[in-house]
Each structure stands twice: as structure tokens, then as C-alpha cells.
Amino acid sequence: MSMHRKTITLTEQQDDWVKAQIESGHFGNDSEYIRDLIRRDQQAKQRLAMLRQALVEGESSGNPKPLDISAIKAAGRKRIKAVD
């Protein structure tokens, strides 16, 4: 994978935060920390996209069926007994 150099500007508070993360041993240098932030942002966006897709699928699946609480409890009790 090729690497590209970027120049960023941070406030003093942000720079102190990055330095603290490195000094605590979580990251070896500024670049590792920034790359980790980018990876986490990408993962969060992917999870959000998946959640939105699930919501669309749920909404398009039709009207919900009424819940039968007694049947749900009975099924749960049956599963618990099967584990014991």
C-alpha cells in the first residue's frame, strides 16, 4: 500500500491530546493515531449504512404482526429448559 504525506493543522489542545495518546503507549506516533481515527470513522460509517439498510428492509417488509407476550414467554421458558 502506498503512503501519502498530508499536512494538518491542530489547535494546541488537539496537539496535546495526540501527544498524550502517544506518550501513554497507545500509538507509536502521530500518523498511527490519525490512521486509527480514520479507520474508526470508516467503520462507524459502515455500521451506520448497514443500520440504515436494515431499517429500510424492515419498513418495506410490511405491517408488523401483533405480539403475543404469552407465546414469547413460553418460548423463552422452553429455551431455558432445553439449556438446563
C-alpha positions as CSV (number, residue, x, y, z in Angstrom):
1,M,0.0,0.0,0.0
2,S,1.5,3.4,-1.0
3,M,1.6,6.1,1.6
4,H,0.8,9.7,1.0
5,R,2.1,12.6,3.1
6,K,-0.5,15.1,4.4
7,T,-0.1,18.2,6.5
8,I,-2.7,19.0,9.1
9,T,-3.2,21.9,11.5
10,L,-4.3,21.3,15.0
11,T,-5.1,23.5,17.9
12,E,-2.8,23.4,20.9
13,Q,-5.4,21.4,22.8
14,Q,-5.7,18.8,20.0
15,D,-1.9,18.6,19.7
16,D,-1.6,18.0,23.4
17,W,-4.3,15.2,23.1
18,V,-2.4,13.5,20.3
19,K,0.8,13.7,22.2
20,A,-0.8,12.2,25.3
21,Q,-2.1,9.3,23.3
22,I,1.4,8.6,22.0
23,E,3.0,9.1,25.5
24,S,0.5,6.6,27.0
25,G,1.8,4.0,24.7
26,H,-1.4,3.5,22.7
27,F,0.3,4.7,19.5
28,G,3.8,4.9,18.2
29,N,3.5,8.3,16.5
30,D,1.1,10.9,15.2
31,S,0.5,9.0,12.0
32,E,-0.6,5.8,13.7
33,Y,-3.1,7.8,15.8
34,I,-4.6,9.6,12.8
35,R,-4.8,6.4,10.8
36,D,-6.6,4.8,13.7
37,L,-9.1,7.6,13.8
38,I,-9.7,7.3,10.1
39,R,-10.2,3.5,10.4
40,R,-12.7,4.0,13.2
41,D,-14.6,6.7,11.3
42,Q,-14.8,4.3,8.3
43,Q,-16.1,1.5,10.5
44,A,-18.7,3.8,12.1
45,K,-19.9,5.0,8.7
46,Q,-20.1,1.4,7.5
47,R,-22.1,0.4,10.6
48,L,-24.4,3.3,10.1
49,A,-25.0,2.4,6.4
50,M,-25.8,-1.2,7.5
51,L,-28.2,0.1,10.1
52,R,-30.0,2.3,7.6
53,Q,-30.3,-0.6,5.2
54,A,-31.8,-2.8,7.9
55,L,-34.3,0.0,8.7
56,V,-35.3,0.3,5.0
57,E,-35.7,-3.5,4.8
58,G,-37.8,-3.5,8.0
59,E,-40.0,-0.7,6.8
60,S,-40.6,-2.4,3.4
61,S,-41.3,-5.8,5.0
62,G,-44.9,-4.9,5.6
63,N,-47.1,-4.3,8.6
64,P,-45.9,-5.8,11.9
65,K,-47.8,-8.7,13.4
66,P,-49.2,-8.3,16.8
67,L,-47.0,-9.6,19.6
68,D,-48.3,-12.5,21.7
69,I,-46.4,-11.9,25.0
70,S,-47.6,-15.3,26.4
71,A,-46.2,-17.1,23.4
72,I,-42.9,-15.2,23.7
73,K,-42.6,-16.0,27.4
74,A,-43.4,-19.7,26.8
75,A,-40.8,-19.9,24.0
76,G,-38.2,-18.4,26.3
77,R,-39.0,-20.8,29.1
78,K,-38.8,-23.7,26.7
79,R,-35.3,-22.5,25.6
80,I,-34.1,-22.1,29.2
81,K,-35.3,-25.7,30.0
82,A,-33.5,-27.0,26.9
83,V,-30.2,-25.5,28.1
84,D,-30.6,-27.0,31.6
